[in-house]
Amino acid sequence: MRIVIAGAGDVGFHLAKLLAYEAHDINIIDTDDDRLQYISNHLDVHTTKGNSTSYKVLEDAQVAKADLLIAVTESETTNITTSIIGKNLGARKTIARVTNTEYIQRKDILDLKTIGIDEVISPESLAAKEIKRLLKENALTDNFDFEKGCLSLVGILIDEESELKDKTLVETAYLNPDYSFITVAILRGEETIIPHGDNKFQVNDHAYFICQPDGVDRVLDLAGKQRESIKNVMILGGSKIGIQAARQLSKKYNIKLIEQDRDKCFDLADELPNTMIINGDGRDVELLKEEGIDDMDAFIAVTGNSETNMISSLVAKNHNVPKTISLVENMDYIHLSQNIGVDTMINKKLIAASFIFRYIRKGQVVNMTTIHGVDAEIVEFEVKEGSKILEAELRNLNFPQSALIGGVIRGDRGITARGNFTFEPKDRVVVLSKPECIRKVEGFFK
């Protein structure tokens, strides 16, 4: 595909990085020389300097020949204008990043396709949805269900209590006699490991598994964790993410939202009738104690300051809050937040880039998700007649080392795939793959 990306910020860079692995013809537009130079030094893409709302700049970037124009600058107005002009110049499809969620919520009133915008994305809305998903299970650092739970991706922290500590995958085989789960990734510091038999679990590793329905409880047992229901949730920060998260979560949980701006608190009280709004500084430990931090089942920090979010999450952890989620805007803090004890970090820009990546691949794959902080994608493929993957047992397929098949959904049954597994047409196969390896993996399903 020929793809033009307007905006060389974090969203644009991460998206270009994902797409560059697949040998797309990519051109990035930005007004910042330094950003463009950085991208040129790190990625095999074309760059064009200028404002993406300029006809000349878009023509220079050959937008008329583009299969896809993606506008992801920091300015909503720029993104909308770029998409409209780009569509009129000949771009086949356009995607615009927006901050006003009415564009998403009120599609019944305004069909943006009529003015040249095929899809809109809101990083804030996507982050709020991600928070809702992550709160499904407080004992896990991450979880994602395939086909209504036929298979599940789950993440745990390996601590001193875990039976997996200091054991290799081969040595832990006896702990999984019925093969109800398979280890698909280990995050150690900043390193993503696609594990094989001789890889060892270490304390503070974030380990990820594909599980059959009965395998989730088995993984929790091995981690020394227990399922506990979430009832009380505290949100720090009345940001757009905080507001949307509170609106969605208050239908199921008891929500307290802390906001420092007194005037904003009055607006929030009107906007969120089912949420208790508290005016105060979330960095004040005494305030957190007064508002019942010790009784919380989950703590979500989504202020505009990464440091505040991480520190307040650590305070919550120190008060035995089972689940902490922290918004981290600074990319350099992504791995740091996990290493110092925050259960799950979210970065709205990475979430947005991954969402666009999945949108582009829609139709080629059944499902796709990412793991926060892990340099890999979880992709679900459907096996078609004549696919290469049908040619032999799994162990004899010469499957790439940087990818791993976690499980198969056959009919309404989830199966963890071992070496002697034989695939059948219409199987849905869940694969964890490093980004640079996805094209090779895809070749097995064509």
N, C-alpha and C positions, 0 to 999 in steps of 0.2 A: 504494500500500500504506500501511496504518497501522502504523507501526513505533515500538516503545518501546525505548529504549536505557538500560540501567542502568549508570552510570559515565561521568563527563564528563572522564576523563583523556585521554591522548594517543590511545588506541585509539578511545574513544567519539567524541572530537572529529573525528578524521580520517574515521572511518566516516560520521558525520553530514554532514560536508562533501561526501563523495562522493555520498551519498544525496539531499542537499538539491538538488543540481543536477537531479535527476530528478523533482522536485516531489512526493516522498513526504510524507505527513503524519507528522512525526517529533516524539516527545516524549522528552526526556532527563531522567533522574532522577539526582540527586546530593545529597550532604549539604553540599557546599561552595558557599556563596553566590557567592564570587569566580569560581569556575569557571563556574557557571551564568550569571553576568552577562557574562563574557567570550564565552561561546557565543552568548548572546542578541544581543550587539553585532556578532557576525561572521556568524551564520547565521540563516536564516529557519526557526527551529524553535521548538517549545514546550518549556518547562522545568518541572520539578516538584521542589521541594526536599523531601528526606527520605531515609530509609533504604529501599532497594528491597525489603527483606525484610518490610516492613510492609504488611499487607493494605490499610490505609487509603491509604497512599501509592500503591500499585499501582492501587487503585480510582480515586484522583484522576487518575492518569495514563491512565485508561480502558484498562487492559490487557485487559479483557474483550472489547473491540472490536479488539484488535491482531491484525494478520495475522502479526506477528513480534515476539517479545521477545528482545532481545540483551543478555545480562548480561556486561559486560566491566570490572567494577571490579577493583581490585588484589587483592581477597580472593577466593580460590577458593571458600571456604565461602559467602560472600555470593552469589556467582554461581550456585552450585548451588541454594541455598535459594530465590533469586529466581526461577529457572527453574521449580522445582517448584511454588511458590505461584502464579506467573503462569499456568502451564498449567492448574492447577486452577480458576483464576478465569476461564479462557476464551480465553487466547492460543492462536492456531492452531498456531504453531510457536515453538520456543525454542532458543536457542544459548547455551552457557555457556563462558566462558573458564576454563581450568584450568591448574594448574602440575604436577599429578601426572600424568605421562604414562601411568600404568597404566590410566587411564580410556580412553585411546586404544588402547593396545597389547593390552588384555585385554577387548575388546568381546565376545569369545566367552563370557566368564564372567558379565558384568553388562550386560544390555541396558538402557541408561539411558532408553530410550524408555518403558519400563514405569513409570518414576517421574516422567516428564514432561519429560525433556531430549531433544530431537530430535537435537542435534549438539553436540559439544564441540570446542574448539580450544585448542591449546597454542602460544603465541607462540614458546616455546623450541624445540619440535619443528619448527615451520615454519621457524625461522631455521636450524636444523641442516640441514634438507633444502635450503634455499636455498644454503648453503655448499657442499654436495655438488654441486649443479647448477653453481655458479660455477667449480668446480675442473675442469670438463670441458676447458677450454681456457685455458692460462695467458697466451696472448698477447692475449686479449680481456678487456675490462673487464666485459662482460656477454654472455650468450648464452642463447638459448631456441629449441628446435626445435619446429616445427609439423609434425604428421603424419610423425613419424620422420625429420625432416630434409629433407622435400620443400622446405620453406622454413625459413630460420633468421633469427632476430633476433640481430645481433652489435653489440657496442660497442667502439670503439677510442678511444685518446687521440691527438689530433693534436699531434705534437711537431715539432721542427725537421727531423727525418728524413723526414717524411711528404710525399709528392708532392702531397697535397691542400692543403697549407698555402698560405694567401693566395689561393686560387682560389675562384671562385664555382661553383655547381653547373653552370651552363652551360659554364664554362671547363673543367670536369673531364669533360665528356661524352666526349671522345676517349679518356679512360682507361677507359671502360666500353663498348667498341664492340659487345659482344654483349648489352648490357643485363642482365648477370647479377646486378646489385644495384641498389638504389634507396635514397637517403638519406631517412630518415623523421623524424629528430629531431637537434637539436644542443643540448647543454646547455652554456651559457656562463655561468659563475658561478652565479647563482641563476635565470637566465632560461632557460626552455624555448622553443626556436624550432622551429616546424613549417616546414621549409625549402622554398623555391621557387627558381626559376632564378637570381635575383640575390643569394641569400644566400651569404656567403663563409665558408669554413673559416678559423679562426684558431688559432694555437698555444694549447694548453691546453684547447681545446674537447673535450668528450666527444661523439663523433659516433656515431649509431646507424643501422644499415642493415638492410633486409630483403634476404636473399640467396638465390639458387638454390644448389644444392649446390656448383657450381664457382665461385660468387661469393665464398664465404668466403675462399678462398685469394687471390683477387684483391684483396679488401679488405685482407687482411694484408700483401700485397706493397706496396700503395699507402701503408700506414701504416709501412712499413719494419720490420715485425715478422715473426717466424718461429715456426712451430708447434714447440713443444717438449713432450715428454711430462713429466708430473708423477710423481715417484716419492717424494720426501722432503718431508714436511709437518711444520711446527712449529706447535703450538697454544699460545697463551698464555692461561692461565686455566682452572681446573677448575670452571667454572660449569656450570649445567645444559646450556647450549648447547655448551660445550666438551666435556662428557662425551658428549652425544648425537652431536656431530660426530665425535669420536674413534671412537666405537663404529661409526658408519657408514663412515668413511673408512678404518679400519684393515683392512677387507676387501680394499682395493685398493692402499693406499699405506703407506709406512713412516712411522709417526706418533711424534713426540715431543711430550709435553704438559708444560708448565712450570706449577707451582702453588706459591704462596708458603707456604701453610699446611702444615706438616710432617705433622700428624696426618691431614689430608685426603689427603695423598699416599699414605699406607698404604691408605686406603679405595679410592682411585682405582686403585691397583695391583691390588687384588683384583677391582674392578669391570671393569677394562679390561686383560685379560691380554695382548692383542696390541698394547698401546701402551706405549712407554717413558715412565715418569713421572719427572720431574726436580723436585726441591725447590729452589726459588730464586726470586729476584726478577727478573721478566722485564724490568724497567727497567735491570738491570745489564748493560751492554754486554759486559763481560768474560765474564760467564756465557753470554751468547748466543754469543760467539765460541767458548768452550770446548765448547759443545754443537753446534757445526757450523752456525751460521747461514749461513756462506758456501756451504755445500753444499745448502742448502734450495731447493726449487723453488717452495714456497708458504709463506706465513706468515699465520696466522689469529689475530687478537687479539680475545678475547671475555671479558675481565675485566669486572667491574661498573663500571669507571671509563673513561669515554669518552676522557679525556685520555691515560691510560696506553695505551689501545688505539691511538690515533692516533700518539703519539710512538714507541711500540715498532714500529709498522708503518713509520714513516719510517726508523728505525734499520735495519730489515730491508731496506728499499729501498736504503739507503746501502751495504748489503753485497751489492747486486746480486741480491737475491731477485726472481725474475721476477713473482711474483703475491702481492699483499698484500690481505687482506680484514680490515676493521676493524668491530667492533660499535660503533655510535654511539647512545647512549641519549638524549643531549640533542638535541632537534630542531634547535636553532640550529647544531649542528655538522655537519649533514648535508652541506651544500654546501661548508663549509670543509674537511672531510676530503678531498673530491675535489680541491679547488683546490690543496691543499698537496702533493699527490702520492700519496695512498693510492689504489690501483687501484680498489677497490670497497668501498663502505661498505654495511652492512646495519643496519636498524633493526627490531627484532622487533615493535614496536607497529604500525609502518606495514605490515609484512608481514601481521600478523594482521588489520588493518582491511581490507586489500586482499583477503585470503582470504575474509572474511565477505562483502564486496561481490560477489566472484565467486560465492559460494554462493547469494546472493540472486538473482543473474541466471542461475543455472543453468537450462538449458532455453531461455532466450532467445538465448544465444550458445553457440557450439561450444567456444570456448576463450577464456581471458583471462589476461593477465599484466601486470606493471608493470615499469618500469625504475627502478632505485634513483636517487633524486634528481630524476627527471624528472616534471614535472607533466602526465602523460599516461598513458593506458591503451592497451595493445595488445589488440585484440578480434578474434576470428575469428567471422565470420558465415557461415551457409549461405544461398545464394540460392534462394528459393522461387519457384514459378510465380506470375506476376503481380506480382512485386516491382518497385518503382519503378526499381531499378538496371538492369533489363533494357530500359528504354525507349530508351536512346541509348548512343553511345560515351562512354567515361569523361570526355573533355574537354567534352562537352555536357550533363553531368548536373547541373551547378551544385552540385557537392559542396562541403560547408562548408570554408572556408579554414583553420579550426582543426583539421582532420583530414586524413589522407592515406592513400590506399590503397597499401599496400606490395607486395602480391602476391596471387596466386590459386593455389589448389590445385585442379587439374582432374584427376580420376581419381587417378593416382599421380605426377603431374607438377607441379612448382612453376613458376610463371610470374611474373615481375615485370611489373606492369601499367603500360603507358604510355598516353598520351592517346588513341590510336586503339583501345584495347582494348574489346572487346564481351563482356559477361558472358553466361553461360548458366545455366539452372537446375541446381542441385546443386553449382555452384562454391562453394568455401570461400574467403572473402575475408578477408585479414588487413589490419586498419585500425589506424592509430595516431590517437588522438583525445584532445584536451583533455577533461577530465571534464565541463565545462559543455556540450560539444558531442555527447556520446554519444547523447542522445535524438534529435537531428536525424539523426545517422548511422544510427541504428536504423531510422528511418523509410524509408530506402532499401531495407531488406531485409524489410519487412513486406508 
